[in-house]
Amino acid sequence: MTPLVTVLARKGSKRLPGKAWRVFSGRPLIDWTVDIARCFETAVLSADFDWPCVLPNLGRLAVLAEDGAGKLAAIRWAHRQAEMKWRVELSPVVDLDICNPSRTVADVRGALRLFEEVEPKTLVSVVKARRQYGYNSFVGVGKPLRSVSDKKQHEWNYYDLNCCIYIYDREWLLGEEDHPVTERDTVFYLMPDWAFVDIDTKLDFEIAEFLWSKHGLGATDNNRK
């Protein structure tokens, strides 16, 4: 198993302009995710702007950086470029979203171990739901996820996607059609409660930065274990 770690970014963020390079806890937001990705042998940045970092920047097609472009298509393109670069089959594909930097290398490795053990089509990181029901909420017993559709299922544990770590089976990712990221055989990787913020607005940014100052490890040696 030779996983590919991808970091995707684009300059066209509308709700929070310049989000990728906004200073977050003393450094550009994107750098916190790059720092994690660079600890893996095959990792790439795919961005529609130049950025000085140790990862090879594969670029990003303009059509894949538009507002309506799906991220899976952009990951699929970056994966194909990476396989051509290294001339090896890369699987699974681990996507680290720059909008939620609250992860450690140990988190990524733990998620990869779980993916290897269970062999699902997809894995997503989650936190315990802060509300019993809600948009983007899923329920699970053990490892599988199920969509919240039956409000009578009070015995289930509830979780929210936190848009931090995604892992995709290679064949699933390269399929011709985009499928929902969460399916019947999706597994979850549970993260701490404080790691719930997916940065999309200025308020999200401020909340995430506050929580990071209290709980985040930052770019320390502990982050690379």
N, CA, C and O of each residue as an XYZ file, in Angstrom:
900
protein
N       0.847     -1.196      0.000
C       0.000      0.000      0.000
C       0.881      1.243      0.000
O       1.639      1.479      0.941
N       0.774      2.029     -1.055
C       1.479      3.301     -1.136
C       0.444      4.412     -1.222
O      -0.050      4.709     -2.310
N       0.109      5.027     -0.103
C      -0.933      6.050     -0.129
C      -0.445      7.344     -0.750
O       0.737      7.682     -0.671
N      -1.355      8.053     -1.361
C      -1.090      9.404     -1.836
C      -1.821     10.372     -0.917
O      -3.012     10.208     -0.653
N      -1.110     11.373     -0.433
C      -1.721     12.414      0.388
C      -1.865     13.663     -0.465
O      -0.885     14.148     -1.030
N      -3.074     14.182     -0.561
C      -3.326     15.373     -1.366
C      -3.748     16.549     -0.489
O      -4.469     16.393      0.497
N      -3.276     17.727     -0.882
C      -3.699     18.984     -0.261
C      -4.189     19.867     -1.406
O      -3.403     20.255     -2.270
N      -5.463     20.179     -1.417
C      -6.041     20.986     -2.491
C      -6.371     22.390     -1.993
O      -6.827     22.575     -0.864
N      -6.135     23.356     -2.845
C      -6.451     24.748     -2.485
C      -6.741     25.528     -3.751
O      -6.260     25.189     -4.833
N      -7.538     26.584     -3.600
C      -7.817     27.469     -4.735
C      -7.911     28.905     -4.231
O      -8.222     29.156     -3.067
N      -7.638     29.821     -5.123
C      -7.598     31.229     -4.725
C      -8.968     31.895     -4.766
O      -9.105     33.043     -4.344
N      -9.981     31.198     -5.265
C     -11.274     31.839     -5.502
C     -12.275     31.717     -4.381
O     -13.477     31.741     -4.646
N     -11.840     31.586     -3.131
C     -12.788     31.487     -2.025
C     -13.643     32.742     -1.951
O     -13.119     33.854     -1.890
N     -14.959     32.563     -1.955
C     -15.872     33.710     -2.000
C     -16.274     34.188     -0.603
O     -16.247     35.387     -0.327
N     -16.650     33.247      0.283
C     -17.157     33.647      1.603
C     -16.050     34.158      2.516
O     -16.298     34.968      3.409
N     -14.828     33.682      2.289
C     -13.689     34.153      3.073
C     -12.515     34.333      2.116
O     -11.673     33.444      1.992
N     -12.455     35.487      1.436
C     -11.417     35.719      0.426
C     -10.003     35.504      0.973
O      -9.675     35.900      2.091
N      -9.185     34.863      0.142
C      -7.796     34.625      0.534
C      -7.653     33.663      1.696
O      -6.671     33.720      2.437
N      -8.633     32.773      1.859
C      -8.640     31.887      3.024
C      -7.363     31.069      3.156
O      -6.841     30.919      4.261
N      -6.857     30.545      2.063
C      -5.706     29.640      2.122
C      -4.489     30.278      2.760
O      -3.742     29.610      3.475
N      -4.279     31.565      2.512
C      -3.084     32.218      3.046
C      -3.372     33.211      4.172
O      -2.482     33.970      4.555
N      -4.586     33.223      4.707
C      -4.870     34.026      5.898
C      -4.033     33.508      7.068
O      -3.848     32.301      7.225
N      -3.538     34.420      7.873
C      -2.671     34.022      8.987
C      -3.513     33.383     10.087
O      -4.411     34.007     10.653
N      -3.200     32.130     10.371
C      -3.899     31.348     11.382
C      -2.874     30.931     12.438
O      -1.973     30.140     12.160
N      -3.019     31.467     13.641
C      -2.083     31.162     14.726
C      -0.632     31.387     14.305
O       0.249     30.575     14.586
N      -0.409     32.518     13.621
C       0.957     32.918     13.285
C       1.482     32.453     11.947
O       2.583     32.838     11.554
N       0.714     31.622     11.224
C       1.183     31.109      9.935
C       0.018     31.052      8.962
O      -1.135     31.001      9.390
N       0.292     31.058      7.664
C      -0.795     30.892      6.696
C      -1.549     29.588      6.959
O      -0.942     28.564      7.274
N      -2.855     29.633      6.830
C      -3.692     28.477      7.123
C      -3.233     27.235      6.365
O      -3.186     26.146      6.938
N      -2.901     27.382      5.104
C      -2.518     26.244      4.277
C      -1.278     25.526      4.808
O      -1.134     24.316      4.633
N      -0.377     26.282      5.465
C       0.882     25.688      5.910
C       0.698     24.634      6.990
O       1.495     23.700      7.079
N      -0.345     24.767      7.819
C      -0.572     23.770      8.856
C      -0.892     22.410      8.236
O      -0.480     21.375      8.760
N      -1.614     22.412      7.138
C      -1.945     21.149      6.471
C      -0.756     20.622      5.675
O      -0.502     19.418      5.654
N      -0.032     21.521      5.025
C       1.176     21.112      4.298
C       2.169     20.449      5.244
O       2.811     19.464      4.880
N       2.299     20.984      6.460
C       3.225     20.414      7.438
C       2.904     18.960      7.761
O       3.807     18.150      7.970
N       1.616     18.633      7.801
C       1.226     17.247      8.059
C       1.494     16.388      6.825
O       2.036     15.289      6.935
N       1.119     16.883      5.669
C       1.258     16.109      4.434
C       2.714     15.778      4.127
O       3.010     14.700      3.612
N       3.618     16.692      4.438
C       5.025     16.487      4.059
C       5.693     15.376      4.865
O       6.820     14.984      4.564
N       5.008     14.869      5.883
C       5.546     13.756      6.660
C       5.310     12.414      5.976
O       5.727     11.370      6.477
N       4.643     12.450      4.835
C       4.371     11.226      4.078
C       5.159     11.263      2.764
O       5.337     12.322      2.162
N       5.615     10.112      2.344
C       6.559     10.030      1.218
C       5.962     10.529     -0.087
O       6.634     11.233     -0.841
N       4.725     10.181     -0.365
C       4.076     10.608     -1.601
C       2.932     11.551     -1.250
O       1.826     11.119     -0.926
N       3.218     12.832     -1.321
C       2.240     13.865     -0.984
C       2.383     14.998     -1.980
O       3.490     15.315     -2.415
N       1.260     15.609     -2.341
C       1.283     16.676     -3.338
C       0.350     17.805     -2.929
O      -0.612     17.614     -2.184
N       0.668     18.981     -3.441
C      -0.226     20.128     -3.380
C      -0.820     20.302     -4.768
O      -0.116     20.192     -5.772
N      -2.122     20.576     -4.822
C      -2.775     20.884     -6.094
C      -3.500     22.205     -5.907
O      -4.592     22.248     -5.340
N      -2.888     23.283     -6.385
C      -3.428     24.624     -6.180
C      -3.329     25.433     -7.458
O      -2.441     25.211     -8.281
N      -4.254     26.377     -7.618
C      -4.230     27.227     -8.807
C      -3.459     28.517     -8.556
O      -3.737     29.552     -9.163
N      -2.490     28.440     -7.655
C      -1.601     29.571     -7.381
C      -0.257     29.010     -6.931
O      -0.176     27.873     -6.464
N       0.789     29.806     -7.071
C       2.111     29.382     -6.620
C       2.198     29.507     -5.108
O       1.719     30.479     -4.524
N       2.815     28.514     -4.483
C       2.983     28.569     -3.033
C       4.310     27.925     -2.661
O       4.569     26.782     -3.035
N       5.156     28.649     -1.927
C       6.463     28.097     -1.560
C       6.338     27.047     -0.458
O       6.100     27.385      0.702
N       6.496     25.790     -0.816
C       6.462     24.730      0.196
C       7.236     23.533     -0.334
O       7.647     23.504     -1.494
N       7.428     22.551      0.533
C       8.253     21.402      0.155
C       7.495     20.395     -0.705
O       8.109     19.497     -1.280
N       6.191     20.526     -0.803
C       5.425     19.581     -1.614
C       5.462     19.989     -3.080
O       5.437     21.181     -3.385
N       5.520     19.027     -3.990
C       5.380     19.373     -5.408
C       3.973     19.899     -5.674
O       2.984     19.268     -5.300
N       3.891     21.056     -6.320
C       2.591     21.641     -6.671
C       2.246     21.221     -8.087
O       2.887     21.646     -9.048
N       1.237     20.392     -8.206
C       0.827     19.884     -9.513
C       0.009     20.892    -10.301
O      -0.304     20.672    -11.471
N      -0.341     22.017     -9.646
C      -1.243     22.965    -10.280
C      -2.679     22.476    -10.163
O      -2.957     21.469     -9.511
N      -3.576     23.195    -10.796
C      -4.991     22.815    -10.765
C      -5.661     23.409    -11.993
O      -5.571     24.611    -12.245
N      -6.322     22.568    -12.742
C      -6.992     23.052    -13.940
C      -8.007     24.130    -13.574
O      -8.691     24.032    -12.556
N      -8.098     25.155    -14.413
C      -9.013     26.263    -14.132
C     -10.443     25.773    -13.935
O     -11.153     26.261    -13.057
N     -10.862     24.815    -14.747
C     -12.232     24.316    -14.652
C     -12.473     23.598    -13.321
O     -13.611     23.503    -12.861
N     -11.399     23.095    -12.705
C     -11.513     22.395    -11.426
C     -11.367     23.334    -10.236
O     -11.449     22.901     -9.086
N     -11.148     24.622    -10.510
C     -11.030     25.611     -9.442
C     -12.222     26.557     -9.416
O     -12.264     27.494     -8.618
N     -13.186     26.309    -10.290
C     -14.375     27.162    -10.319
C     -15.281     26.865     -9.127
O     -15.180     25.808     -8.505
N     -16.169     27.812     -8.818
C     -17.044     27.668     -7.656
C     -17.865     26.389     -7.688
O     -18.044     25.737     -6.659
N     -18.362     26.028     -8.857
C     -19.243     24.868     -8.941
C     -18.528     23.546     -9.155
O     -19.175     22.504     -9.258
N     -17.221     23.571     -9.223
C     -16.468     22.341     -9.494
C     -16.480     21.430     -8.269
O     -16.297     21.884     -7.139
N     -16.694     20.158     -8.507
C     -16.680     19.195     -7.405
C     -15.260     18.877     -6.981
O     -14.359     18.784     -7.814
N     -15.062     18.707     -5.663
C     -13.710     18.450     -5.179
C     -13.222     17.068     -5.573
O     -12.028     16.877     -5.800
N     -14.135     16.093     -5.658
C     -13.699     14.750     -6.039
C     -13.041     14.743     -7.413
O     -12.059     14.033     -7.632
N     -13.579     15.528     -8.331
C     -12.982     15.602     -9.673
C     -11.576     16.174     -9.595
O     -10.679     15.727    -10.310
N     -11.381     17.165     -8.725
C     -10.054     17.774     -8.573
C      -9.073     16.796     -7.925
O      -7.899     16.751     -8.295
N      -9.554     16.019     -6.965
C      -8.690     15.010     -6.333
C      -8.331     13.928     -7.338
O      -7.188     13.475     -7.400
N      -9.317     13.519     -8.122
C      -9.093     12.482     -9.140
C      -8.025     12.942    -10.143
O      -7.152     12.165    -10.529
N      -8.106     14.202    -10.555
C      -7.114     14.736    -11.505
C      -5.727     14.769    -10.864
O      -4.742     14.378    -11.490
N      -5.649     15.236     -9.614
C      -4.355     15.308     -8.921
C      -3.761     13.912     -8.746
O      -2.549     13.730     -8.859
N      -4.605     12.941     -8.474
C      -4.143     11.568     -8.305
C      -3.527     11.033     -9.593
O      -2.477     10.391     -9.569
N      -4.187     11.301    -10.710
C      -3.642     10.835    -11.993
C      -2.299     11.492    -12.292
O      -1.379     10.837    -12.781
N      -2.187     12.782    -11.999
C      -0.920     13.483    -12.225
C       0.177     12.905    -11.330
O       1.321     12.757    -11.761
N      -0.170     12.582    -10.101
C       0.815     12.036     -9.161
C       1.288     10.654     -9.603
O       2.474     10.341     -9.492
N       0.375      9.831    -10.101
C       0.781      8.506    -10.568
C       1.709      8.617    -11.769
O       2.640      7.824    -11.911
N       1.465      9.580    -12.619
C       2.372      9.783    -13.749
C       3.724     10.285    -13.259
O       4.757      9.929    -13.825
N       3.729     11.098    -12.225
C       4.976     11.649    -11.683
C       5.838     10.551    -11.062
O       7.034     10.468    -11.340
N       5.233      9.710    -10.222
C       6.004      8.692     -9.512
C       6.027      7.352    -10.238
O       6.782      6.457     -9.859
N       5.207      7.206    -11.277
C       5.156      5.979    -12.068
C       4.894      4.744    -11.200
O       5.526      3.699    -11.353
N       3.935      4.910    -10.285
C       3.548      3.814     -9.409
C       2.070      3.984     -9.081
O       1.551      5.100     -9.082
N       1.399      2.876     -8.801
C      -0.001      2.945     -8.414
C      -0.100      3.423     -6.973
O       0.495      2.826     -6.076
N      -0.831      4.471     -6.755
C      -0.949      5.075     -5.436
C      -2.334      4.816     -4.862
O      -3.342      5.250     -5.420
N      -2.371      4.109     -3.748
C      -3.654      3.757     -3.136
C      -3.436      3.441     -1.662
O      -2.458      2.785     -1.304
N      -4.344      3.904     -0.805
C      -5.501      4.740     -1.082
C      -5.100      6.201     -1.243
O      -3.919      6.543     -1.187
N      -6.099      7.055     -1.443
C      -5.856      8.491     -1.582
C      -6.373      9.185     -0.323
O      -7.545      9.066      0.032
N      -5.482      9.907      0.338
C      -5.810     10.608      1.577
C      -5.876     12.104      1.275
O      -4.873     12.714      0.905
N      -7.046     12.682      1.434
C      -7.181     14.123      1.192
C      -7.284     14.854      2.525
O      -8.133     14.541      3.360
N      -6.401     15.833      2.708
C      -6.395     16.650      3.917
C      -6.923     18.033      3.552
O      -6.288     18.767      2.795
N      -8.068     18.380      4.086
C      -8.720     19.643      3.755
C      -8.073     20.780      4.534
O      -7.941     20.697      5.755
N      -7.669     21.841      3.839
C      -7.014     22.953      4.532
C      -7.982     23.727      5.410
O      -7.549     24.507      6.257
N      -9.289     23.530      5.228
C     -10.288     24.291      5.981
C     -10.438     23.815      7.424
O     -11.116     24.462      8.223
N      -9.819     22.704      7.756
C      -9.814     22.248      9.147
C      -8.428     21.698      9.469
O      -8.140     20.537      9.177
N      -7.568     22.521     10.068
C      -6.196     22.097     10.334
C      -6.021     21.292     11.620
O      -4.891     20.959     11.976
N      -7.119     20.968     12.336
C      -6.992     20.349     13.654
C      -6.729     18.855     13.604
O      -7.528     18.057     14.094
N      -5.618     18.487     13.015
C      -5.243     17.080     12.923
C      -3.759     16.938     13.223
O      -3.015     17.916     13.159
N      -3.338     15.756     13.541
C      -1.927     15.448     13.738
C      -1.534     14.357     12.751
O      -2.387     13.736     12.117
N      -0.239     14.136     12.632
C       0.224     13.018     11.814
C      -0.299     11.707     12.391
O      -0.638     10.783     11.652
N      -0.360     11.638     13.709
C      -0.902     10.435     14.352
C      -2.350     10.196     13.935
O      -2.767      9.050     13.766
N      -3.115     11.270     13.770
C      -4.491     11.124     13.291
C      -4.523     10.497     11.900
O      -5.283      9.563     11.642
N      -3.692     11.022     11.018
C      -3.685     10.528      9.639
C      -3.252      9.063      9.597
O      -3.842      8.250      8.886
N      -2.218      8.742     10.366
C      -1.745      7.361     10.390
C      -2.777      6.434     11.018
O      -2.951      5.299     10.576
N      -3.460      6.920     12.047
C      -4.513      6.121     12.666
C      -5.652      5.864     11.703
O      -6.190      4.758     11.649
N      -6.021      6.887     10.939
C      -7.081      6.732      9.943
C      -6.655      5.753      8.857
O      -7.465      4.950      8.394
N      -5.404      5.812      8.452
C      -4.896      4.881      7.434
C      -4.902      3.443      7.947
O      -5.247      2.522      7.208
N      -4.523      3.249      9.207
C      -4.550      1.896      9.783
C      -5.971      1.347      9.793
O      -6.196      0.185      9.454
N      -6.923      2.182     10.181
C      -8.313      1.761     10.198
C      -8.790      1.404      8.798
O      -9.494      0.413      8.605
N      -8.402      2.219      7.826
C      -8.796      1.967      6.440
C      -8.219      0.643      5.955
O      -8.901     -0.125      5.276
N      -6.978      0.381      6.302
C      -6.327     -0.863      5.877
C      -6.978     -2.072      6.541
O      -7.125     -3.118      5.909
N      -7.368     -1.944      7.804
C      -7.979     -3.050      8.532
C      -9.375     -3.396      7.997
O      -9.709     -4.566      7.811
N     -10.185     -2.352      7.753
C     -11.586     -2.570      7.397
C     -11.797     -2.724      5.889
O     -12.732     -3.399      5.457
N     -10.930     -2.100      5.091
C     -11.008     -2.121      3.629
C     -12.348     -1.603      3.100
O     -13.010     -2.297      2.329
N     -12.753     -0.407      3.498
C     -13.999      0.169      2.979
C     -13.737      0.868      1.656
O     -12.616      0.853      1.149
N     -14.767      1.476      1.104
C     -14.583      2.313     -0.082
C     -14.110      3.713      0.311
O     -13.286      4.315     -0.377
N     -14.640      4.225      1.424
C     -14.269      5.561      1.874
C     -14.180      5.601      3.398
O     -14.794      4.800      4.103
N     -13.396      6.560      3.876
C     -13.303      6.855      5.305
C     -13.433      8.355      5.477
O     -12.895      9.121      4.677
N     -14.143      8.785      6.513
C     -14.264     10.216      6.809
C     -13.963     10.437      8.281
O     -14.237      9.576      9.117
N     -13.401     11.591      8.592
C     -13.196     11.953      9.993
C     -14.465     12.597     10.520
O     -15.165     13.312      9.803
N     -14.749     12.330     11.792
C     -15.964     12.856     12.424
C     -15.661     13.282     13.846
O     -14.620     12.938     14.406
N     -16.587     14.038     14.422
C     -16.584     14.346     15.847
C     -17.950     13.961     16.387
O     -18.905     13.813     15.625
N     -18.043     13.799     17.692
C     -19.347     13.541     18.284
C     -20.263     14.721     18.002
O     -19.864     15.874     18.164
N     -21.478     14.437     17.584
C     -22.420     15.499     17.236
C     -22.721     16.357     18.458
O     -22.924     15.850     19.562
N     -22.743     17.654     18.237
C     -23.076     18.575     19.326
C     -24.583     18.710     19.485
O     -25.053     19.252     20.485
N     -25.348     18.223     18.507
C     -26.796     18.183     18.579
C     -27.249     16.792     18.182
O     -26.533     16.082     17.475
N     -28.427     16.398     18.630
C     -28.884     15.040     18.357
C     -29.143     14.820     16.876
O     -28.798     13.771     16.332
N     -29.748     15.801     16.223
C     -30.020     15.693     14.808
C     -29.531     16.956     14.134
O     -29.418     18.003     14.772
N     -29.243     16.865     12.863
C     -28.856     18.078     12.163
C     -28.309     17.796     10.791
O     -28.053     16.649     10.425
N     -28.136     18.845     10.048
C     -27.559     18.748      8.705
C     -26.148     18.189      8.791
O     -25.382     18.546      9.686
N     -25.814     17.320      7.866
C     -24.480     16.739      7.786
C     -24.191     15.790      8.942
O     -23.029     15.509      9.233
N     -25.235     15.290      9.606
C     -25.046     14.383     10.728
C     -25.232     12.939     10.282
O     -26.017     12.644      9.381
N     -24.497     12.054     10.930
C     -24.583     10.641     10.635
C     -24.607      9.879     11.947
O     -24.171     10.389     12.979
N     -25.112      8.666     11.905
C     -25.172      7.853     13.106
C     -24.449      6.551     12.852
O     -24.355      6.095     11.712
N     -23.939      5.951     13.910
C     -23.213      4.716     13.707
C     -23.136      3.859     14.953
O     -23.171      4.368     16.074
N     -23.031      2.564     14.752
C     -22.749      1.608     15.808
C     -21.468      0.918     15.390
O     -21.434      0.252     14.355
N     -20.420      1.065     16.169
C     -19.133      0.539     15.750
C     -18.551      1.377     14.644
O     -18.408      2.590     14.796
N     -18.211      0.758     13.536
C     -17.506      1.466     12.483
C     -18.374      1.981     11.338
O     -18.044      3.027     10.779
N     -19.478      1.304     10.949
C     -20.224      1.827      9.796
C     -20.919      3.144     10.113
O     -21.213      3.441     11.271
N     -21.174      3.914      9.093
C     -21.953      5.142      9.208
C     -23.304      4.929      8.556
O     -23.420      4.162      7.601
N     -24.324      5.598      9.062
C     -25.618      5.623      8.403
C     -26.157      7.040      8.446
O     -25.938      7.769      9.413
N     -26.855      7.420      7.406
C     -27.438      8.754      7.365
C     -28.562      8.872      8.387
O     -29.294      7.917      8.644
N     -28.681     10.071      8.966
C     -29.762     10.316      9.915
C     -31.062     10.466      9.137
O     -31.320     11.517      8.551
N     -31.878      9.419      9.129
C     -33.131      9.476      8.393
C     -34.314      9.044      9.258
O     -35.455      9.426      8.996
N     -34.039      8.256     10.277
C     -35.103      7.768     11.143
C     -34.886      8.305     12.549
O     -34.006      7.831     13.267
N     -35.678      9.286     12.943
C     -35.485      9.936     14.234
C     -35.910      9.051     15.411
O     -35.830      9.475     16.564
N     -36.355      7.835     15.129
C     -36.710      6.915     16.196
C     -35.492      6.126     16.669
O     -35.560      5.400     17.661
N     -34.382      6.274     15.955
C     -33.210      5.470     16.273
C     -32.414      6.119     17.412
O     -31.269      6.524     17.214
N     -33.006      6.217     18.583
C     -32.365      6.900     19.690
C     -31.185      6.123     20.260
O     -30.372      6.673     21.002
N     -31.093      4.833     19.907
C     -30.006      4.030     20.454
C     -28.693      4.244     19.700
O     -27.646      3.763     20.135
N     -28.740      4.956     18.582
C     -27.541      5.181     17.786
C     -26.691      6.297     18.385
O     -27.187      7.172     19.094
N     -25.412      6.240     18.084
C     -24.506      7.327     18.434
C     -24.449      8.293     17.262
O     -24.413      7.870     16.107
N     -24.440      9.585     17.553
C     -24.501     10.586     16.497
C     -23.159     11.272     16.310
O     -22.459     11.584     17.273
N     -22.811     11.504     15.029
C     -21.534     12.119     14.699
C     -21.729     13.152     13.590
O     -22.669     13.060     12.801
N     -20.838     14.125     13.542
C     -20.825     15.123     12.478
C     -19.531     14.998     11.682
O     -18.461     14.789     12.253
N     -19.632     15.127     10.372
C     -18.420     15.257      9.568
C     -17.704     16.525      9.988
O     -18.348     17.546     10.229
N     -16.369     16.478     10.081
C     -15.635     17.701     10.413
C     -14.712     18.157      9.288
O     -13.898     19.061      9.474
N     -14.842     17.526      8.119
C     -14.127     17.992      6.918
C     -12.636     18.152      7.177
O     -12.058     19.205      6.907
N     -12.027     17.110      7.697
C     -10.605     17.171      8.060
C      -9.774     16.115      7.329
O      -8.773     16.438      6.690
N     -10.195     14.856      7.427
C      -9.483     13.746      6.791
C     -10.483     12.921      5.974
O     -11.531     12.513      6.474
N     -10.134     12.688      4.711
C     -10.917     11.803      3.851
C      -9.961     10.770      3.252
O      -8.846     11.115      2.861
N     -10.384      9.526      3.179
C      -9.575      8.499      2.517
C     -10.465      7.769      1.514
O     -11.593      7.384      1.822
N      -9.927      7.589      0.305
C     -10.696      6.985     -0.777
C      -9.971      5.768     -1.349
O      -8.770      5.813     -1.613
N     -10.704      4.705     -1.532
C     -10.197      3.566     -2.282
C      -9.903      4.005     -3.714
O     -10.679      4.762     -4.297
N      -8.818      3.552     -4.275
C      -8.395      4.004     -5.595
C      -9.446      3.706     -6.664
O      -9.804      4.590     -7.442
N      -9.938      2.478     -6.706
C     -10.915      2.119     -7.736
C     -12.199      2.918     -7.571
O     -12.806      3.334     -8.558
N     -12.613      3.134     -6.327
C     -13.818      3.929     -6.081
C     -13.622      5.359     -6.578
O     -14.508      5.927     -7.217
N     -12.456      5.939     -6.282
C     -12.184      7.323     -6.673
C     -12.140      7.473     -8.186
O     -12.633      8.461     -8.729
N     -11.554      6.501     -8.862
C     -11.367      6.621    -10.297
C     -12.584      6.181    -11.099
O     -12.539      6.162    -12.329
N     -13.666      5.830    -10.423
C     -14.890      5.493    -11.128
C     -15.375      6.672    -11.954
O     -15.081      7.824    -11.638
N     -16.104      6.385    -12.994
C     -16.510      7.443    -13.915
C     -17.568      8.369    -13.333
O     -17.720      9.500    -13.796
N     -18.298      7.909    -12.329
C     -19.339      8.726    -11.729
C     -18.951      9.119    -10.305
O     -18.327      8.343     -9.581
N     -19.337     10.356     -9.911
C     -19.129     10.768     -8.537
C     -20.210     10.146     -7.664
O     -21.401     10.239     -7.962
N     -19.780      9.516     -6.593
C     -20.704      8.911     -5.647
C     -20.685      9.732     -4.360
O     -19.745     10.495     -4.132
N     -21.705      9.590     -3.516
C     -21.640     10.241     -2.211
C     -20.411      9.761     -1.447
O     -20.073      8.578     -1.476
N     -19.756     10.678     -0.771
C     -18.557     10.312     -0.016
C     -18.886      9.326      1.094
O     -18.065      8.477      1.441
N     -20.082      9.438      1.646
C     -20.506      8.515      2.694
C     -21.483      7.512      2.109
O     -22.539      7.878      1.592
N     -21.112      6.233      2.200
C     -21.937      5.158      1.685
C     -22.129      4.108      2.764
O     -21.712      4.303      3.906
N     -22.750      3.006      2.412
C     -23.059      1.977      3.416
C     -21.807      1.401      4.050
O     -21.822      1.040      5.227
N     -20.727      1.311      3.294
C     -19.508      0.732      3.867
C     -18.453      1.785      4.195
O     -17.269      1.468      4.307
N     -18.882      3.031      4.348
C     -17.974      4.080      4.817
C     -17.652      3.837      6.291
O     -18.525      3.440      7.061
N     -16.416      4.071      6.676
C     -16.050      4.001      8.090
C     -15.649      5.391      8.559
O     -15.299      6.255      7.755
N     -15.704      5.593      9.860
C     -15.343      6.899     10.379
C     -14.113      6.804     11.274
O     -13.825      5.775     11.886
N     -13.409      7.920     11.321
C     -12.287      8.065     12.252
C     -12.673      9.181     13.217
O     -12.850     10.329     12.812
N     -12.801      8.837     14.487
C     -13.288      9.782     15.488
C     -12.172     10.692     15.965
O     -11.100     10.228     16.354
N     -12.433     12.003     15.932
C     -11.489     13.003     16.391
C     -12.026     13.708     17.635
O     -13.208     13.574     17.949
N     -11.178     14.461     18.352
C     -11.637     15.136     19.573
C     -12.762     16.122     19.299
O     -12.881     16.658     18.197
N     -13.581     16.352     20.312
C     -14.741     17.229     20.167
C     -14.378     18.624     19.678
O     -15.139     19.240     18.931
N     -13.208     19.128     20.098
C     -12.840     20.509     19.746
C     -12.498     20.669     18.269
O     -12.413     21.792     17.773
N     -12.302     19.561     17.563
C     -11.861     19.612     16.162
C     -13.032     19.655     15.194
O     -12.970     19.053     14.122
N     -14.099     20.358     15.559
C     -15.316     20.307     14.745
C     -15.403     21.403     13.691
O     -16.254     21.313     12.806
N     -14.559     22.437     13.746
C     -14.780     23.622     12.921
C     -14.227     23.456     11.507
O     -13.026     23.272     11.309
N     -15.123     23.526     10.537
C     -14.764     23.587      9.120
C     -14.808     25.068      8.732
O     -15.884     25.663      8.685
N     -13.656     25.657      8.457
C     -13.576     27.106      8.259
C     -14.159     27.500      6.909
O     -13.651     27.113      5.856
N     -15.239     28.281      6.963
C     -15.879     28.767      5.748
C     -16.169     30.267      5.819
O     -16.373     30.916      4.794
N     -16.185     30.808      7.036
C     -16.475     32.223      7.237
C     -15.473     32.823      8.208
O     -14.673     32.106      8.809
N     -15.519     34.137      8.360
C     -14.631     34.819      9.304
C     -14.895     34.346     10.732
O     -13.961     34.182     11.516
N     -16.169     34.126     11.068
C     -16.492     33.635     12.405
C     -15.926     32.236     12.626
O     -15.369     31.954     13.687
N     -16.065     31.356     11.630
C     -15.471     30.023     11.731
C     -13.976     30.134     12.001
O     -13.428     29.424     12.844
N     -13.329     31.033     11.271
C     -11.886     31.224     11.396
C     -11.526     31.599     12.829
O     -10.590     31.047     13.409
N     -12.269     32.536     13.390
C     -11.994     33.014     14.746
C     -12.234     31.919     15.784
O     -11.462     31.778     16.732
N     -13.298     31.152     15.604
C     -13.584     30.056     16.533
C     -12.494     28.990     16.456
O     -12.003     28.517     17.481
N     -12.120     28.618     15.230
C     -11.098     27.589     15.044
C      -9.763     28.034     15.635
O      -9.062     27.234     16.253
N      -9.411     29.295     15.450
C      -8.142     29.797     15.968
C      -8.136     29.787     17.496
O      -7.127     29.459     18.120
N      -9.280     30.151     18.093
C      -9.387     30.112     19.558
C      -9.217     28.686     20.070
O      -8.452     28.448     21.005
N      -9.932     27.729     19.457
C      -9.844     26.346     19.891
C      -8.437     25.778     19.686
O      -7.935     25.008     20.504
N      -7.821     26.175     18.582
C      -6.447     25.736     18.305
C      -5.496     26.230     19.388
O      -4.607     25.497     19.821
N      -5.686     27.482     19.829
C      -4.817     28.047     20.862
C      -4.949     27.289     22.179
O      -4.013     27.259     22.978
N      -6.116     26.675     22.406
C      -6.349     25.933     23.639
C      -5.947     24.467     23.540
O      -5.466     23.883     24.511
N      -6.144     23.878     22.374
C      -5.992     22.429     22.253
C      -5.004     21.972     21.183
O      -4.485     20.859     21.266
N      -4.737     22.803     20.186
C      -3.930     22.365     19.054
C      -2.477     22.170     19.399
O      -1.935     22.857     20.264
N      -1.845     21.228     18.720
C      -0.430     20.955     18.950
C       0.464     21.837     18.104
O       1.620     22.075     18.456
N      -0.068     22.330     16.980
C       0.771     23.130     16.096
C       1.844     22.290     15.440
O       1.792     21.061     15.472
N       2.813     22.955     14.847
C       3.891     22.256     14.139
C       4.994     21.896     15.107
O       6.081     22.472     15.062
N       4.718     20.933     15.995
C       5.697     20.467     16.971
C       6.078     19.043     16.646
O       5.474     18.411     15.779
N       7.077     18.538     17.340
C       7.480     17.151     17.123
C       6.339     16.191     17.451
O       6.221     15.133     16.832
N       5.493     16.557     18.430
C       4.358     15.698     18.774
C       3.418     15.528     17.581
O       2.750     14.504     17.439
N       3.382     16.549     16.730
C       2.478     16.518     15.590
C       2.926     15.527     14.523
O       2.151     15.159     13.640
N       4.180     15.100     14.611
C       4.726     14.260     13.545
C       4.916     12.817     13.985
O       5.574     12.043     13.290
N       4.360     12.448     15.112
C       4.525     11.081     15.582
C       3.697     10.112     14.772
O       3.718      8.910     15.036
